[in-house]
């Protein structure tokens, strides 16, 4: 019983970390505080663990393959339920909390109609949306790989299923990769680390491209490992194909993941050309069609093979230093080396909390020990994706997501290597199954702090809040109408409503921008309809749908969300 005293500061620190997290949107200083509190909590839990043989015995288990498959199924069902709750529950798709998701969905909708783009509306300013080109042609600025995959879900009427399915496949690939390069325990730990990652959960329940980027990067690495161990065209060709698909999804991330592997492959080929050259050319043959497809897509959309829609949309949103901005409606600001280093530190700090908990601490155990070639490759991938994103001006930890398979495997590897060190630090205490204790802590942290039920509930309520215009239209039986969207809960999220419009700009109810005095132009373009203005009043937390020249409809207050 006396050992329970260590649980008191551990639980207290965990509760404090949860309080900071629950209190609102975390700032950079809050991330530091949360990290320190979680580290203190973990330290005292480790002390308790070192002195409790019963606790160690409790975690002395090795799950069967059937149990692993059950975990895969449970994870998929969880992501599927969350995605359905946020996005699939209603026929009107409120796509997300960011411009990126909405832009991806827009292109998926265009692809599902069998087109690369659609003509802009005659009065295109009313339909102009963030991150979507609208210069006579209407299409997303993003690369085509992910929207093409998502279009299958859009065509089937279940787009909210796609990313949860990709998340499930990623867990499976990471598990088999861990078994291939390390052992079953390390593979299982790596899989669980992803499972309890807040970023992994969050991204798998959005329409963002990172889950597909991670899956195809993981598949590329898995088949590259197979090729290195037993060179052959049959395994090298899939490696190249998956690298090519990853390049179609997020080219910059794909390059960061691929360069260390390609470098090592060339090193091996220099030593044994006869054995390695055929697989090398097979991998290249697998990747080249996707690269050619991307260049062709650029040409068809922008008129240039080398100018992507991304740069065509906003010339200030590109790699390197100088004047940069995230969108055309954001004034460019100077971005330099110091800004890049600051972004990197913020991103790395966030990865250690909402990415993979304490990952860089456990990476240190791998870095200081004698390393296998797989350790070196994985470390190079993680290092390169971090350094390369110094040259991009936006800061978000999800930009490292394509390398999360490497980060999870390295963290799991570090956990297995850390037992000896922790024994010494804790007075030569006998510690067994330390990695499983760390996983247990990560699971508790996920549920209690970073993706708590309260946060899930708040996210659900925000989705409901974004759905207000549709709720008002449906509940008041409004038809043959134009809805001018004046203001919404988030500054730029009003573009989420425009994706409900048919691609030919016809339909029962159309959602458009409110351009004030110019609204009469669109009203003349669509005569014999009813016209409304939707406005979100921030002071009361309510949305109001006001007929132009008539009685207004008010949604329930959303105060407190």
C-alpha positions, 0 to 999 in steps of 0.5 A: 500500500505504501507504494500507492503514494507515488500515484498521488502526484502522478494522478494530480499532474495528469488532472492538471494537464487535463485541466489546461487542455480542457480549458480551451484552445492550447497556446504554445505556452500551454503545450509546454505546461502540458508536456511538463505536467505529463512528464512529471505524471509519467515519472511518478507512475514509473516509480510506482511501476518499479516498486509494484511487482503485481503491476508489472505482472499485470502487463506481462502479456503477449497478445495473440494474432487474433487479439491484434486483429480485434484491436484493428477492428475496434480501432476502425469502428471507433474512427468510423463512429467518430467520422459518422458522428461528425460528418456522416450523420446528416445528408448535408456534408459540413466538411470540416473545420478548415479550408483544406478539407473543404478544398479536397472535398470540392475536387473529389466532388468534381472527380466523381462527376468525371471531370478535372474542373468545371466552368466558373459561374458567370458571377464567380465572385459569389462562389469564390472560396478559399484554396479553390481556383476560380479563374474561369475554371473551378477546381482545388489548388491541391494535388490530385491523389487524395481527391481522386481516392476520396471521390470513390467515397463521394460517388458512393455517398459515404465519403466519411468512411474513406479516411477511417478505412485508410487509418485501419490499413495503416495500423496493419502495415505498421504492424507488419513493418515492425515485425519485418525489421524488429520483432513482434513486441516492437511492432505491437507497441508501434501500432498502439502508439499510433492508435493512441495518437491524437493526430492519428485519431483526428486526421482519420476523422477528417477529409484531410490528405495526411492519412492517405499520405501516411498509408502510402508512405508506409506501404512504400517503406514496407516493400522497400524493406522487403526489397532490401532484404530479398531483392526482387522485381516482385517486391520492388515494383509495388514499392515504386507504385506506392511511392508514386501514389504518395507523390500524387498525394503530397509530393514534398512529404513523399520526397522526404520519406523516399530520399533516405531509402533511395540513397541507401538503395543506391549504396547497396547497388554500388556494391552489387549492381547485378543483384540490385539494379533490376529491382531499382529499375522496377521501382522506378518504373512503378513510380514514374507513371504517377510522376508523369500523371502529376505533370500532366495534371499540372499542364491540364489545369494551369497550362504548364507542366511545372506550375502546380495549381497550388502555386497557380492559386497563390504564388506566395504559398510556396517553399523557400524564404521571402514573402509568404502567405497561406491564402490569397486573402492573407497579406504576405509576410516575411518568412526567414530562417529564424521563422523556419526554426521557430516553426520547427520547434513548435511543430516538434513540441506538438508532435511530442504531445498530440503526435506520439507522446514523448516520442523524441525522448525515446528516440534518444535511446535509439540515437545513443545505442548501437543502431541497426540499418533500419534504425538509421533509415527511420531516423533519417526519414524523421530528421529529413521531413522535419528539416525540409519543412523548415523551408515551408512557412506554415506551422502544423505538426500534421505536416510530419504525418507522412513519417509517423510510421517511422516515428512510431516504430522508432519510439517503440524501439526506444521503449524496448531499449530504455528498460536498462536505463530506467533500471539504473535511474530507479536504483537498479529496480527490476523493471519488466515490460516497461514499454507496455507501461508507457503505452498504458500511460499514452492510452490514459493520456489520450482519454484524459487529456488530448482526446478526452470525451469532453473534446469529442463532445465539443467537436460534435457541437461545433459540427452542429453549429456549422450545420445551422444554415441547413437546419434553418432551411430544412426546419422552415421548409425553404425551397427554390431559394438563394442563401447569402452567407454573410458571417459564420462561426469561424472567419473563413469557414463559410466556404463549407456551405458552398460545396453543397451547390451542384457543379452546374450552379443549379438546384433547389437551394444555393449557398453563395457569398453575401456581397452586399449591394452586389447581391442584386446581380445574383438575384437578377440572375436567378429570378423567381426565387426567394432570397435570404441572408444567413448571419451568425451573431457572435455576441449571442452565439446564434445564427439568423436566417433573414428573408430579404424583405421578410420575417427572420428565422433564428437558430438556438443559441450556441453559447458555451460551445 
